[in-house]
Amino acid sequence: MEKIALQASVQPNSAWAIFHFSSPIVITGSLEFKSIDEAQKAPLVQQLFYLPFVKSVRLDSNTIQVERFDILEWEDVVEEVKVQLENYLNEGGMIIEPTQGKTVPVTVYAESTPNPAVMKFVANKTLVSQTIEFKTSDQASPSPLAQELFLFPFVKEVFLDANYISITKTENEQWEDRVMELREFIRAFIASGQTLLELNTPKDNENNTSKDPKTYSPIEAEIISILDEYIKPAVASDGGNIQFDSYDENEKSVRVLLQGACSGCPSSTITLKSGIETMLKDMLPSKVETVIAVND
């Protein structure tokens, strides 16, 4: 069995350390714990609360995020915590206790996004362990669900994330005519137990950059960490994703790929300039001047 490895990242002066899983774990949604009592069914989180400097813990399918008290700095302990977590996981330690009792029915609800061409369909369970986008039906072979969705003539693009699907429609369709139909189709497909996404999908489609993380420069690693911690959760709530593409040291520019509801959204320029660019300039002064979107 392949060993679990974690990658730790800490922003300067931040109370939070983020430990990224080498392979996503299967949990439903995002969980937050403020005390050891709240973590009774989360043995991994309980182990963290035994450390006197741990204030709170967030857990999702890709990361463990740990907030510290101001009694020390993360740089003094982050590597030690990473090793302890890796040892616990590789020795078979349980992350979340399995739920006993009756099966929870699958529910799906539709949610509008800032992009009028995109509707977000949110499920009450984890759907996929990686973020993936399909611009055409020809690209959808890794996902039986996406393949079926492209059979609807008004479906233009499909974007899958942890517990939701963002669908882009063609121009001539109105969402009010199609939402109920799509929502029920997606709910029935999930409830049937059919495969949503084949394992080992091509790396080009994963929510990763083409580079091996070990080859990132220090500034690239900082940019990616800021995007992961501060930007991605916000755009995910709107049915989209932002992916690091490249950094030009001479131009001090960052290129990013917008996916899902963010792709082609009328407000994406405002998001880039007033949100992402401003944050990167503030957090990385003299290193970042502009952010540019590069979409397929």
N, C-alpha and C positions, 0 to 999 in steps of 0.2 A: 504494500500500500504506500502510495506517495506521501511523504511527510508534508505536514502543513507548515508553511512559512509565513511570517508576518513582516510587513514593511512599515516602519514607524516614521511619522513625520510630525514636526512641531514648528509652529510659526513663532518668530521672536516675540517674547513678552506675552504669549498666549497661555491661558490656563488649561488649554485642551491639547492632548496628544491623540493622534489618530493612528490606529494600527490596522493596516489593510490586509485582508485575507488574500493568500495566493490563489485560492479557489473559493468562490462564493459559497456561503452556507445557506441552508434552507430555513428561513424563518418568515413569518407573516408580518410584513410591514416593518416599521421601525419601533423599537422599544426603548424606554427611558427609565432609569432607576435612580432614585434620590437617596436610598438607604439600603442597608443589607436586608431589612425586613421586607422591602418591596421585591427583593430578588430571590425569594424563597423557591421559586420554580426555575431559577436561572443559575445553576451551580457555577458556571464560569464567572458570572458577575459577582457572586458571593465571594469568590476567591479574590477578586480585585478589592472588594470592600474591607478585606482583612488588612490591606495596606493602609497605614494611618493617614496618608496624605490624599487618599481618593475621596473626592467630594460627590461626584455623580458619574454615571456611566450610560452611554447610548449604544445600542446594538442594532445593526441591520445586516442585510445579507452580504455586504461587502466590507464592513468596517466595525471595529470596536473603538468608540470615542470615549476618552477618559478625561474628566475634569479634576484638577488638583486643588487642594487648599494652598494658601500662600505661605506654607511653611518650608518650601523648598522650590527649586527650579527643575523643570523637566529634564534639562540636559544632564542633571546629576543621576537620574534614575531611569530614563526612558529605555535604554538598552537592556537594563536588568529586568524591567517589566516585560519587555518584548520576549526575552528568553524564557521568563516564567510562564507567559501565556503559551508560547510554542511548546514548551515541555508539557504543560497541562493538556493541551489539545492532542499532542502526539502520543501521550500515554493513555488516550481513550477517555479523557475527561468530558463530561456532558456539558453542552452549551445551554440547551433549554430542555426541561423535562417534557416528554411527550404528553399530549393532552389525552386524558382518559374520557370515556363516555361516548355520547352520541356524536355522529358526524354533523358538522355545521353545513347547512345548505349553501350552495354557491349563489352569491348575489352579485349583480353588476349594475352600476349606475352610470349615467352619462353626465359629463361635466363639460361645459363650454370652456374655451381657452381664449386668450387674447388674439389668436389667429382665427378669423371667422371661417376659414376653410378647414379647420381642424377641430374634431371632437375627441374628447378624452373619455375612455370607458374604463372605469375603475372596478376591480374585483375585490372581494373580501379575503383573498388568499394570494400567496406568492405565485406568480405565473412563470417567470423566467429568472435565471440566475445571472444573466448578462443583458446589457443594453444592446439592441440591434435594430437597424433601420433597413427597410426595403423600399427602394424607389420605384421598382418595377416588379411585375409578376415573375420575370425571368430570374430575379435575384432571390426569390422567396423559397427556393427549394429546401433550405434548412428548416423552414417552419411550415408544418402542415396547416396551422391556423392561418398564417398569412396567405398561403396558397388559396385557401377557401375564401378568404376575404377579398382577394383580387378577382374572384369570379363575379362579385357584385360590380356591375358596369360603372358605378359612380365612385368606386374606391380607386384613388390615385396613388397613395402611398400608405405604408403601414410602419408604425414605430412601436416596438415592444420594450417595456421596462419592468421593473420588479413586480408591481401589482396592477399595472394598467397598460392599455393599448391606446395610442393616439392614431387616428385615421384621418387622412387628408382626402377630401372629396374633389370631384371635378367641378368646374366652374358653373355648369348649368343646373346643378342640383341644389335643393334647399334642405338643410338639416332637419327641419320639422317634418319632412316627408319620409325621412330615412332612419332617424335615431332609434325609434322603438324596434324596427326591424333588425338593425344591427345589434342593439343591446341584447335582444332575446337570442339571436344567433350565437353571439359570443358566450352568453351564459350557458346555453345548451351545449356548446362545443366543450367548454371547460368542465361542465358537470358530467359529460360522457366519459371523461378520463382519457380522451385522445391526447396524443403528443402535441404539445404547443411549439416546442423548439427542440430540434435534434441536438444531442450533445456533440461537442467538438466541432462547432461551426467554424468556418474560416476566420482566421485572425483578422482579416481585412474588415469584417463586419462587427467585430467586438468593440465594446466600449473601452478600447485601448488605442494608444497611438502606435504607429508602425515601429517605433523604436523600442529596443529593450530598455527597461527602466534603468539598468546599470549604465547605459550610455548617456543618460541625461546630464547636462551640465548643472552646476549648482543653481543657477538662475532659472533654468527650465524646471527643475524639481520644485523650486519655490512657487513658480507660476502654477504648476499642476496642483500643488497642495492647496493654494488659495482657491483655485477653481473648484476643487473637490469639496473643500470645507464650507465656503461661503456662497458660491454661485450655483453649483449644481442642485442643491436642495431647493433653491428658489425657482429655478427654471423647471425642475421636475414637477413642482406643484402646479405648473401651468401646462404640463403635458409635453415638455421638451427636454433637450439635453444639450450641453455644450462640451465639446471635445477639443483638447489642445492639439494643434497641428504643428506649429513651429515657432521659433523665436529668432529674430534677426538682431544680433547684438549691435551692429553698426547703425541700423535704423531705429533701434529700441522699439521694435514693433512685435506684437504677438498676433499670430494668425490662429483662428479658432474655427471649428466646424459646428454649425448650428443644426440640430436634428429635431425631428418630431414637430411639435407645434411652433418651435422657434424658427424653423426653416420657412422662409417666405412670409413670415409674420410682418404686418405693417409696422408694428412697434419694435421690431428687432433692432433697428438702428438706434432708437432711444435707449433700449436696454444695453446695447453695446457701449454707447458713448457715455450715458449718464450713470450706468450701473457698473458694468464690468471694467471699462477703461478707467473710470474714476477710482475704483477700488484698487486696481493694480498699480495705478500711478501713486496713490496714497501709501500703499503698503510696500511698494518697491520704487521709492523715489530715485530719479536719475537713471533707472534701469528700464522703465517702460514709459513710452510716450503715446503710443497708439495701439488700438486693437482693431483687427480687420477680420471680417467674416469671410470664409471661403466655403461656399456650398457647392455640392455636386450639381 
